[in-house]
Amino acid sequence: PGKPYGADDFLPVLMYVLARSNLTEMLLNVEYMMELMDPALQLGEGSYYLTTTYGALEHIKNYDKITVTRQLSVEVQDSIHRWERRRTLNKARASRSSVQDFICVSYLEPEQQARTLASRADTPAQALCEQCAEKFAVARPQAHRLFVLVDGRCFQLADDALPHRIKGYLLRSEPKRDFHFVYRPLDGGGGGWSPPYLVVREPNFL
C-alpha cells in the first residue's frame, strides 16, 4: 500500500490475469477486435490496451521459448508490427471481408443471446451445432439444429450444409435480405416458427 506503480508493472499483472482465463477464447476475441478496428484509431488509448493485451497473450503462448521479462519479446513486437503492416495494406478492403470466418448465431429467437462463433469456411452445420450446444449449454443438443431465418421465413440447415457459404450468398444477394442464424429445438421451442421446415443445403435456396 502506498507504493507507486508505473507502466512497467502493468504487463506482468495483465499476464497473470490472462493466464488464469480461457486463453483460446481470449486470443480469438482480441484478434477479432484488432481486425475490425479502424486504422485511424490505432494511436488511441483503446488501441494501446488492445495491442498490449495481444502482446501479453503472444508472450504467454511463447512462454517456453523466451526469457520471461517485463518487456515484450522481440517475437511479440514483430508479431504486432506484422499486424500493423497488414492493417495498413488491407484498410481499403470492405469491412466484412475481415470477418468471413465468424458467424453470429442466436439462441431460440433472432438476436437473443447472440454469440459470435469462429469456424473455418468449410465447417458444416453439424459441427457448428456442436459449438452452439457448448456455447449455449443446452441440455439436449441432439434435439437442436441450426436454422436460418430470411425475411421472416424459417429454413433448417442440412447437417452437411456450409453456413459460411449461405451467409456469403445472403450478404451478396440483391435486394438485401434480413437474415439471422438461430440455434433452436427441432420442435420449435415455443417460438413463432413450427415444423415442418424446408431443409436446405445449397446457398441459393431462395
Summary of the structure (lengths in Angstrom):
residues: 206
radius of gyration: 20.9
end to end distance: 65.3
largest distance: 67.2
contacts: 530
relative contact order: 0.10
helix: 47%
strand: 16%
